[in-house]
């Protein structure tokens, strides 16, 4: 088959053109275009292989250099099947290119989702900052039109995280020399099935990216639009009005530079119009010196001193850990190899192998460093940065990030009294006996595990006694069973994960991404202002049994928040209780630098917590409708929604569609409804159907203050009336008990008054 030569810059296909053939690249490079981004194809890749199940091309293709292609006429799946029957050897080329391209698109989907979340968070923060400054200087703020329509990005249709490892595994399998791959390639039906599934998964990921691009475009319109009534104009006008000598001028200037960098080349905006506005701003700035020279010189001197202290950070960390010679040499070599990688997320075999090796070495080093800190009171700054952030090398982190990390670590405090821990402080709490290690994948706590090992003959009585008394053994249990899994999960980049802090992973300013105690506290207060009973547990009043008897009360146990040493996007609800005791805090994990909106993430984890906690309490009857509970009622609602006469046809279709997006997971359906309940329904914006709303109102009720404002809304009138009756009955019972204690001369416990307040929703 003769090759066809295409010149540089040649349009091979535009989006929307008919799908008539596949083209194998035997020389050159081709740029592939999708909404909001591009990627490259090289020798061995196949143009059109990801669009098999489409009658038209939904991607665009253009040559980047002189390119030679081989053409395979394929205008239908039947034609492809016929081709594979006649030439089964081409199946391997087609499959490898498909796996390569879908892995690229899945990775881009992760980055795009992070960008969407960051954009919305910046939008809200920027508008809030503008109004704050206007109020501070008594300037009438302008109104950003249609901002209420800019809903937070929820990422409901994100591709399954397991797809990364699935297609990566297939790529390794088919690229290897094994007999298994050859056997499968001799079966055209298998190849055809993989090609069809892969193309469908690719199209779904493309659709998600298209939705991301549309979302980013809508948000971009709030910064730059044709009317000029946008945030860029708000900030420039305020900057000019305050003048360069104002104390807030530097901050405004930095924000404006960020806006320019972020949107100057945005494909959704009118480039000529944006360029003209930015040019005008820069020309105006040419007559303004926004920075104080002396202050700049002083800052430069301080930064130089910081970098001098951080020189040779890796050596400092390894020496502090006391790592043996061979292990230290190997880790140093691997770090240098990782630094030298142009694409640190490369999916080739060498890149994957290096990241896997570095990951194992990192956890071993972390264990050594932590154990060393328990014996040596002084911890050098680079070592602290390693423990808190996963930092290992100043070149890998980049100068700007090094300075920020240094300044942040100097201000880091132990916040365990607020229930917020860095991983280091969490492990320290376990070491000191203040906390117990997490359960493993078999739901075994540390005590269960070591006793099981003894029963199986893996431990002697003497070894068991040593483990029970050695605090480091508990730390090691936590580091083995929790740390590697949660670190990867919170990072979010499953297929390209590496625990070393790298500038390549930083897609947002570290100061704004840092998760703080104040942020967590504010987020929890927001949740409790709508779902006040989220973290309360029903319990007996053991401290006042003589007075209260078997009367149940509700006690609040706020979850512990542990911050993993990475940059990531996922929150993880790891345990709803500690060990086997119900009246203990749950455990939620975040990256110490969380790139998504912390409020939305914490709402999601609270929804997961509510579901898992109810299942824990109900046991095997968690979905038994004869014993009413949050999980049983919601399970019944989703399972039989088609027969529910309280739901309209439109509502049923919406449930069907949502259930598909949730991969038929009832828990995921509930979590999504819970997010809507807190973020929208609790703010007076009804989004749920009447059945889901009733379940939420019953088990996640509004506090009294919010309920009072909802009384005029007919949607909630019947629900509020019913709740008032039930609350009044419960309060009457408690008041009778209170009066009985007074008549008997028994001191009324404070918990009784607290239970009355809880019943009526006073928080």
C-alpha positions in Angstrom: 0.0 0.0 0.0 1.5 3.3 -1.1 1.7 6.2 1.4 0.2 9.6 0.8 2.4 12.6 1.6 0.7 15.7 3.2 2.4 19.1 3.5 2.9 20.9 6.8 -0.2 22.8 7.8 -2.6 20.7 5.7 -6.1 20.3 7.1 -6.8 16.5 7.1 -10.3 16.8 8.5 -12.5 19.4 10.1 -15.1 18.6 12.7 -18.3 17.6 11.0 -16.8 16.0 7.9 -18.0 12.5 7.0 -16.1 9.5 8.5 -14.9 7.5 5.5 -11.4 6.1 6.3 -8.7 5.5 8.9 -5.2 6.8 8.3 -2.1 5.3 9.8 0.8 7.7 10.4 4.1 6.3 9.2 5.9 9.6 9.4 5.3 13.1 10.8 3.0 14.7 13.4 -0.7 15.6 13.4 -2.4 18.0 15.8 -5.8 16.8 17.0 -8.3 19.5 18.1 -11.1 19.0 20.6 -13.2 21.7 22.4 -10.8 23.7 24.6 -7.6 21.8 23.8 -5.3 19.8 21.5 -3.0 16.9 21.5 -0.5 15.4 19.0 -0.4 12.1 17.1 2.9 10.6 15.9 4.3 7.6 14.0 2.1 4.6 14.6 -1.0 6.5 15.6 -4.2 6.3 13.6 -6.4 9.2 12.5 -10.1 8.5 13.1 -9.7 5.4 15.2 -11.5 7.1 18.2 -14.4 8.1 16.0 -15.4 4.6 14.8 -18.9 4.8 16.3 -19.7 8.2 14.7 -20.7 8.9 11.1 -18.8 12.1 11.1 -15.5 13.4 12.6 -16.1 15.3 15.8 -12.3 16.0 16.1 -10.2 18.3 13.9 -6.9 17.2 12.4 -4.0 19.2 10.9 -0.4 18.3 10.0 2.3 19.9 12.1 5.1 18.9 9.6 5.4 16.9 6.4 3.4 13.7 7.1 3.0 10.4 5.4 -0.1 8.3 5.9 -1.5 4.9 4.9 -5.3 5.0 4.2 -7.7 2.2 5.1 -11.2 2.8 3.6 -13.6 2.3 6.5 -17.1 4.0 6.3 -18.9 1.7 8.7 -18.4 -0.8 11.5 -19.1 -3.6 9.1 -16.3 -2.4 6.8 -14.0 -2.3 9.8 -15.0 -5.9 10.8 -14.3 -7.0 7.3 -10.9 -5.4 7.4 -10.0 -7.1 10.7 -11.1 -10.5 9.3 -8.8 -10.1 6.3 -5.9 -8.3 8.1 -6.0 -9.2 11.8 -2.4 -7.9 12.1 -3.6 -4.3 11.9 -5.8 -4.8 15.0 -2.7 -4.2 17.2 -1.9 -0.9 15.6 -5.5 0.3 15.8 -5.9 -0.7 19.4 -2.6 0.8 20.6 -3.4 4.1 19.0 -6.9 4.0 20.5 -5.6 3.3 24.0 -2.9 6.0 23.6 -5.4 8.6 22.6 -8.1 7.8 25.2 -5.5 7.9 28.0 -4.5 11.4 26.8 -8.1 12.6 26.8 -8.8 11.1 30.2 -5.8 12.9 31.6 -7.0 16.2 30.0 -10.5 15.6 31.5 -8.9 15.6 34.9 -7.1 18.8 34.3 -10.1 20.4 32.7 -12.4 19.5 35.7 -9.8 21.1 38.0 -9.7 24.2 35.9 -13.6 24.5 35.9 -13.7 24.3 39.7 -10.9 26.8 40.1 -12.5 29.2 37.7 -15.8 29.3 39.6 -14.0 29.7 42.9 -12.0 32.6 41.5 -15.1 34.2 40.0 -16.9 34.2 43.4 -13.8 35.4 45.3 -13.0 38.2 42.8 -16.6 39.5 42.8 -16.6 39.4 46.6 -13.3 41.2 46.8 -14.6 43.9 44.4 -17.6 44.5 46.6 -15.6 44.5 49.8 -13.1 47.1 48.5 -16.0 49.3 47.2 -17.6 49.2 50.6 -14.3 49.9 52.3 -13.8 53.0 50.2 -17.5 54.0 50.1 -17.7 53.5 46.3 -21.0 52.4 44.8 -20.3 48.9 43.4 -21.5 47.9 40.0 -23.6 44.8 39.6 -22.3 41.8 37.6 -25.3 40.7 35.6 -26.5 37.1 35.6 -24.0 36.0 38.2 -26.7 34.0 40.0 -26.8 31.7 36.9 -23.1 30.8 37.4 -23.6 27.7 39.5 -20.7 25.9 41.1 -19.1 23.2 38.9 -20.2 19.8 40.3 -18.5 17.6 37.7 -21.4 15.1 37.7 -20.5 13.5 34.4 -16.7 13.0 35.0 -15.3 9.8 33.4 -14.9 6.8 35.8 -11.5 7.0 37.5 -10.9 3.3 36.8 -10.9 3.9 33.1 -7.3 5.4 33.3 -5.8 2.2 34.8 -8.0 0.0 32.5 -6.8 1.5 29.3 -3.3 1.9 30.6 -3.3 -1.8 31.4 -4.6 -2.7 27.9 -1.9 -0.5 26.4 0.8 -2.4 28.3 -0.8 -5.8 27.4 -1.0 -5.2 23.7 2.4 -3.5 23.4 4.2 -6.4 25.1 5.6 -9.5 23.4 3.4 -12.0 25.3 1.5 -14.8 23.7 -1.8 -13.6 25.3 -1.9 -10.5 23.1 -1.1 -12.4 20.0 -3.9 -14.9 20.8 -6.4 -12.1 21.3 -5.3 -10.3 18.1 -6.1 -13.5 16.2 -9.8 -13.1 17.3 -11.3 -10.3 15.3 -14.4 -10.3 17.4 -12.3 -9.4 20.5 -10.5 -6.6 18.7 -13.8 -5.3 17.3 -15.3 -5.3 20.8 -12.4 -3.4 22.3 -12.4 -0.9 19.4 -16.1 -0.2 19.8 -16.0 0.1 23.6 -12.9 2.3 23.4 -14.5 4.6 20.8 -17.6 4.9 22.9 -15.6 5.8 26.1 -13.6 8.3 24.0 -16.8 9.9 22.8 -18.2 10.1 26.3 -14.9 11.7 27.5 -15.0 14.1 24.6 -18.6 15.1 25.5 -17.5 15.8 29.1 -14.6 18.0 27.8 -17.1 19.8 25.5 -19.3 20.5 28.6 -16.2 21.7 30.5 -15.3 24.0 27.6 -18.8 25.5 27.5 -18.7 26.0 31.3 -15.3 27.7 31.1 -16.6 29.9 28.3 -19.6 31.0 30.4 -17.3 31.9 33.3 -14.9 33.7 31.0 -17.8 35.9 29.9 -18.0 37.3 33.4 -14.4 38.6 33.1 -14.5 39.8 29.5 -17.6 40.5 27.4 -18.7 42.7 24.6 -20.7 45.1 26.9 -17.7 45.9 29.0 -19.7 45.4 32.1 -17.3 42.7 33.4 -14.9 42.0 36.2 -11.9 43.2 34.2 -13.5 46.6 33.8 -14.6 46.6 37.5 -11.1 45.9 38.6 -9.3 48.3 36.2 -11.8 51.1 37.1 -11.3 50.5 40.8 -7.5 50.4 40.4 -7.4 53.7 38.6 -9.7 55.3 41.1 -7.7 54.2 44.2 -4.3 55.1 42.7 -1.0 53.3 42.8 -0.2 54.5 46.3 -3.3 52.9 47.9 -2.6 50.0 50.2 -4.8 47.7 48.1 -3.4 48.7 44.7 -0.7 46.0 44.6 -3.3 43.3 45.3 -5.6 44.6 42.6 -2.7 44.8 40.1 -1.8 41.1 40.8 -5.5 40.1 40.3 -5.6 42.0 37.0 -2.4 40.3 35.8 -3.9 36.9 36.6 -7.0 37.8 34.6 -4.9 38.7 31.6 -2.8 35.6 31.8 -5.9 33.4 32.2 -8.1 34.9 29.4 -5.8 36.6 26.9 -5.8 33.5 24.6 -9.2 32.1 25.6 -10.7 30.6 22.4 -14.2 31.4 23.6 -13.6 35.2 23.6 -13.2 37.8 20.9 -9.4 37.9 20.6 -9.3 41.3 18.9 -11.5 42.9 21.4 -9.7 41.4 24.4 -6.3 42.3 22.9 -7.4 46.0 22.5 -8.6 46.2 26.1 -5.5 44.6 27.5 -3.3 46.9 25.3 -5.2 49.9 26.6 -4.7 48.8 30.2 -0.9 48.2 29.7 -0.5 51.6 28.0 -2.1 53.3 31.0 0.2 51.3 33.3 3.3 52.6 31.4 2.8 55.8 33.3 2.3 54.1 36.7 4.8 52.3 38.8 2.7 49.8 40.8 5.6 48.6 42.9 7.8 50.2 45.4 11.4 49.8 44.4 12.8 49.6 47.8 10.3 47.1 49.0 11.0 45.1 45.9 14.7 45.0 46.7 14.1 43.9 50.3 11.7 41.2 49.1 14.3 40.0 46.6 16.9 39.8 49.4 14.6 37.7 51.6 13.8 35.3 48.8 17.5 34.8 48.0 18.1 34.0 51.6 15.3 31.4 51.6 16.6 29.7 48.4 20.0 29.6 50.0 18.6 27.8 53.0 16.8 25.3 50.7 19.8 24.5 48.5 20.4 20.8 48.6 17.0 20.0 50.2 17.1 16.4 49.1 20.4 15.8 50.8 19.1 17.5 54.0 16.0 15.2 54.0 18.0 12.0 53.3 20.6 12.8 55.9 18.0 13.6 58.5 16.2 10.3 57.8 19.4 8.3 58.2 18.6 6.4 55.0 21.2 3.8 54.2 23.6 4.4 51.4 22.1 2.2 48.6 18.5 3.4 49.2 19.6 7.1 49.4 21.6 6.8 46.2 18.7 5.1 44.4 16.2 7.7 45.5 18.5 10.5 44.5 19.0 9.1 41.1 15.3 8.5 40.6 14.5 12.1 41.7 17.0 13.4 39.2 15.6 11.2 36.4 12.1 12.5 37.3 13.3 16.1 37.2 14.8 15.5 33.7 11.4 14.2 32.3 9.9 16.8 29.9 6.5 15.3 30.4 6.2 14.1 34.0 2.8 12.6 33.2 4.1 10.5 30.3 2.3 7.3 29.8 5.2 5.4 28.3 6.7 2.4 30.0 9.7 4.2 31.4 7.7 7.0 32.9 5.2 4.7 34.5 8.0 2.5 35.9 9.9 5.5 37.3 6.8 7.0 39.0 5.9 3.6 40.6 9.5 3.2 41.9 9.6 6.8 43.3 6.2 6.2 45.0 7.5 3.2 46.9 10.7 5.0 47.8 8.8 8.1 49.0 6.7 6.1 51.5 9.7 4.3 52.8 11.5 7.6 53.3 8.4 9.2 54.9 8.3 6.4 57.5 12.0 6.9 58.3 11.7 10.7 58.6 8.6 10.5 60.8 10.3 8.0 63.2 13.3 10.3 63.3 11.2 13.2 64.4 10.0 11.3 67.4 13.6 11.1 68.7 15.1 14.3 67.5 13.3 17.5 68.6 14.8 19.8 65.9 13.3 19.4 62.5 15.0 21.4 59.6 12.7 23.5 57.4 13.2 21.3 54.3 12.2 18.3 56.3 9.1 20.0 57.6 8.2 20.9 54.0 8.7 17.2 53.1 6.4 16.1 55.9 3.6 18.6 55.2 3.7 19.0 51.5 5.7 16.1 50.0 8.5 18.5 49.0 11.8 16.9 48.2 13.8 19.1 45.8 14.0 22.9 45.2 14.4 22.5 41.4 11.5 20.1 41.1 9.3 22.5 43.1 10.4 25.7 41.3 11.7 28.8 43.0 8.3 30.6 43.3 6.7 27.5 44.9 9.7 27.0 47.2 9.4 30.5 48.6 5.6 30.0 49.1 6.1 26.6 50.8 8.8 28.0 53.0 6.6 30.8 54.2 3.6 28.5 54.7 5.5 26.0 56.7 6.9 28.7 59.0 3.3 29.6 59.8 1.9 26.1 60.1 0.6 25.2 63.5 -0.8 22.1 65.1 -4.6 22.5 64.7 -5.7 19.2 66.2 -7.7 21.0 68.8 -9.9 22.1 66.0 -10.0 18.6 64.5 -7.8 19.6 61.5 -4.5 17.7 61.1 -1.6 17.7 58.6 -0.7 14.1 57.9 2.4 14.5 60.1 0.3 15.8 63.1 -2.2 13.0 62.5 0.5 10.3 62.6 1.9 12.1 65.7 -1.5 11.8 67.3 -1.5 8.1 66.7 2.0 7.7 68.0 1.0 9.6 71.2 -2.1 7.4 71.7 -4.6 10.3 71.1 -6.0 8.6 67.9 -6.3 5.1 66.7 -5.1 3.9 63.3 -7.7 3.7 60.5 -9.4 0.4 59.6 -7.9 -1.6 56.7 -9.8 -2.8 53.6 -11.2 -5.8 55.6 -12.7 -3.4 58.1 -10.1 -4.5 60.7 -8.7 -2.0 63.2 -5.1 -2.4 64.5 -6.1 -4.5 67.5 -8.2 -6.9 65.4 -5.4 -7.2 62.8 -2.6 -8.2 65.1 -4.8 -10.6 67.1 -5.9 -12.2 63.8 -2.2 -12.5 62.9 -1.6 -14.3 66.2 -4.5 -16.7 65.6 -3.1 -17.5 62.2 0.2 -18.3 63.7 2.0 -15.3 62.1 2.8 -13.8 65.5 3.9 -15.2 68.8 2.5 -14.1 72.2 5.7 -12.2 72.8 5.6 -10.4 69.4 2.0 -9.5 70.0 2.8 -7.9 73.3 5.6 -5.9 71.6 3.3 -4.6 68.9 0.6 -3.7 71.4 3.1 -1.6 73.4 5.1 -0.1 70.5 3.5 3.2 69.3 5.5 3.1 66.0 3.8 -0.2 65.1 0.4 1.7 65.0 1.9 4.4 62.9 3.3 1.8 60.5 -0.1 0.2 60.3 -1.7 3.6 59.3 1.1 4.3 56.8 0.6 0.9 55.2 -3.2 0.7 55.0 -4.3 4.3 54.7 -1.5 6.6 53.4 -0.7 5.2 49.9 -4.4 4.7 49.0 -5.7 8.0 50.3 -2.7 10.0 49.0 -3.4 8.8 45.5 -7.2 9.2 45.8 -7.0 12.8 47.1 -4.5 13.7 44.4 -7.0 12.5 41.8 -4.5 11.7 39.1 -4.7 7.9 39.4 -2.8 6.9 36.3 0.0 9.5 36.5 0.3 9.8 40.3 3.6 10.6 41.9 3.7 11.7 45.5 6.7 14.1 45.0 5.7 17.8 45.1 6.3 19.2 41.6 5.6 22.5 39.9 3.9 20.6 37.1 1.0 19.7 39.4 0.4 23.3 40.7 -2.4 24.8 38.6 -3.5 27.4 41.2 -1.9 29.8 43.6 -0.7 27.8 46.6 -1.7 30.4 49.1 -5.3 30.3 47.9 -5.3 26.5 47.5 -4.0 25.8 51.0 -6.7 24.2 53.2 -6.9 26.1 56.5 -8.7 25.6 59.7 -10.7 28.7 59.0 -11.9 27.4 55.7 -12.9 24.1 57.1 -14.7 25.8 60.0 -16.5 28.2 57.6 -17.6 25.3 55.3 -18.9 23.3 58.2 -20.9 26.3 59.5 -22.4 26.7 56.1 -23.5 23.1 56.0 -24.9 23.2 59.5 -26.8 26.4 58.7 -28.9 24.2 56.4 -28.5 20.6 57.7 -27.9 21.3 61.4 -28.2 17.6 62.5 -25.6 16.3 60.0 -23.0 15.2 62.6 -25.3 14.4 65.6 -25.7 10.8 66.9 -28.5 9.4 69.0 -27.1 8.2 72.3 -27.9 7.5 75.9 -26.8 10.1 78.5 -24.3 7.9 80.3 -23.1 10.8 82.5 -26.6 11.4 83.9 -28.2 7.9 83.8 -29.8 8.4 87.3 -31.8 11.4 86.0 -32.2 10.6 82.4 -32.6 6.8 82.5 -32.9 5.4 79.0 -34.0 8.7 77.5 -32.0 9.2 74.3 -30.2 12.5 73.5 -28.3 13.7 70.5 -24.6 14.4 70.7 -22.5 16.1 68.0 -19.2 14.5 66.8 -17.5 16.6 64.2 -15.3 14.6 61.8 -11.5 14.8 61.9 -10.0 16.4 58.7 -6.6 15.1 57.7 -4.6 17.0 55.0 -2.5 14.8 52.8 0.9 16.0 51.5 0.0 16.6 47.9 -1.7 18.9 45.4 -5.1 17.4 44.4 -8.8 17.7 43.7 -10.6 15.0 45.6 -11.9 14.8 49.1 -12.3 11.3 50.6 -14.8 10.2 53.3 -12.7 7.4 54.7 -14.5 6.3 58.0 -17.8 7.4 59.5 -16.6 6.4 63.0 -13.4 5.5 64.7 -12.9 1.8 65.2 -16.2 0.2 66.3 -17.5 3.0 68.7 -20.3 4.9 67.2 -19.9 8.0 69.3 -16.5 8.9 67.8 -15.5 11.3 65.0 -15.5 10.3 61.4 -12.4 10.8 59.1 -12.3 12.9 56.0 -9.2 13.5 53.9 -8.2 16.4 51.6 -5.0 17.4 49.8 -3.2 20.0 51.8 -3.4 22.1 48.6 -7.0 21.5 47.4 -7.6 22.7 43.9 -11.4 22.5 44.0 -14.0 24.5 45.9 -13.6 23.4 49.5 -17.3 24.1 50.3 -18.7 21.9 47.5 -16.2 19.2 48.3 -17.1 19.1 52.0 -20.8 19.1 51.2 -20.2 16.0 49.0 -18.3 14.2 51.8 -21.0 15.1 54.3 -23.6 13.5 52.0 -21.4 10.4 51.9 -21.0 10.5 55.6 -24.8 10.7 56.2 -25.3 7.6 53.9 -22.6 5.5 55.5 -23.5 6.5 59.0 -27.1 5.5 58.5 -26.0 2.1 57.0 -23.7 1.6 60.1 -26.6 2.3 62.5 -29.2 0.2 60.6 -26.8 -2.7 59.9 -28.2 -5.4 57.6 -31.6 -3.7 57.5 -30.3 -0.5 56.0 -32.5 -0.9 52.9 -35.5 -2.5 54.6 -38.4 -0.1 54.2 -40.3 -1.7 57.1 -37.7 0.0 59.3 -37.8 3.6 58.2 -34.5 5.4 57.8 -32.7 7.7 55.4 -31.2 4.9 53.4 -34.2 2.6 53.4 -36.6 5.4 52.2 -34.2 6.7 49.6 -33.4 3.1 48.4 -37.2 2.5 48.1 -37.7 5.8 46.3 -35.0 5.0 43.6 -35.8 1.4 43.2 -39.5 1.9 42.6 -39.6 5.4 41.1 -41.3 4.2 37.9 -44.4 3.2 39.9 -44.5 6.3 42.1 -47.7 8.3 41.4 -46.2 11.3 43.2 -43.7 11.7 40.4 -44.4 13.3 37.0 -43.2 11.8 33.8 -40.6 14.5 33.5 -39.4 13.8 37.0 -39.2 10.0 36.3 -37.2 10.7 33.1 -34.8 12.9 35.1 -34.3 10.2 37.7 -33.6 7.7 34.9 -31.0 10.0 33.3 -29.4 10.8 36.7 -29.2 7.1 37.6 -27.4 6.4 34.4 -24.9 9.2 35.1 -24.5 7.8 38.7 -23.6 4.4 37.2 -26.7 2.9 39.0 -25.3 3.8 42.4 -28.0 4.6 44.9 -25.4 6.2 47.2 -24.1 8.4 44.4 -27.7 9.5 43.6 -28.3 10.4 47.2 -25.0 12.3 47.5 -25.9 14.4 44.4 -29.4 15.1 45.8 -27.8 16.1 49.1 -25.5 18.6 47.3 -28.5 20.1 45.7 -30.3 20.1 49.0 -27.5 22.1 50.7 -26.3 24.3 47.9 -29.7 25.2 46.3 -32.8 24.1 48.2 -31.3 25.5 51.5 -30.8 28.8 49.7 -34.4 29.0 48.5 -33.8 27.6 45.0 -36.0 24.4 44.6 -34.4 21.8 42.4 -35.5 18.4 43.8 -38.7 16.6 43.0 -41.3 16.4 45.8 -40.4 12.8 46.9 -36.7 13.5 47.2 -37.4 16.8 48.9 -39.6 15.0 51.5 -36.9 12.5 52.3 -34.3 15.2 52.7 -36.5 17.3 54.8 -37.3 14.4 57.1 -33.7 13.3 57.7 -31.7 16.4 57.0 -34.1 19.1 58.4 -33.5 22.8 58.3 -32.6 24.6 61.5 -35.3 26.8 63.1 -34.0 30.1 61.8 -34.0 28.8 58.2 -37.4 27.0 58.6 -38.9 30.3 59.7 -37.8 32.0 56.4 -39.2 29.1 54.4 -42.7 29.1 55.9 -44.0 31.4 53.2 -42.9 29.1 50.5 -45.8 26.7 49.6 -43.4 24.0 48.6 -42.2 23.6 52.2 -45.5 24.5 53.9 -46.8 21.0 54.4 -43.4 19.6 55.4 -42.9 22.3 57.9 -46.3 21.8 59.4 -45.8 18.1 59.8 -42.4 18.7 61.4 -43.8 21.2 63.8 -46.3 18.7 65.1 -43.6 16.0 65.6 -41.2 18.5 67.2 -44.0 19.7 69.6 -44.8 16.1 70.6 -41.1 15.4 71.4 -40.6 18.7 73.2 -43.7 18.1 75.3 -42.3 14.7 76.3 -39.0 16.3 77.3 -40.6 19.2 79.2 -42.7 16.7 81.2 -39.5 14.8 82.1 -37.8 18.1 83.0 -40.8 19.0 85.3 -40.7 15.6 86.8 -37.1 16.0 87.7 -37.7 19.4 89.3 -40.6 18.1 91.3 -38.4 15.3 92.6 -35.7 17.8 93.6 -33.3 16.3 91.0 -30.9 18.7 89.2 -31.9 19.0 85.6 -28.9 17.9 83.4 -27.7 20.5 80.8 -28.0 17.7 78.2 -31.8 17.8 78.6 -32.1 21.5 77.8 -29.6 20.9 74.9 -31.9 18.1 73.6 -34.9 20.4 73.6 -33.0 23.0 71.6 -31.9 20.2 69.2 -35.4 19.0 68.7 -36.7 22.5 67.7 -33.6 23.1 65.5 -31.8 25.8 67.6 -28.1 25.8 66.9 
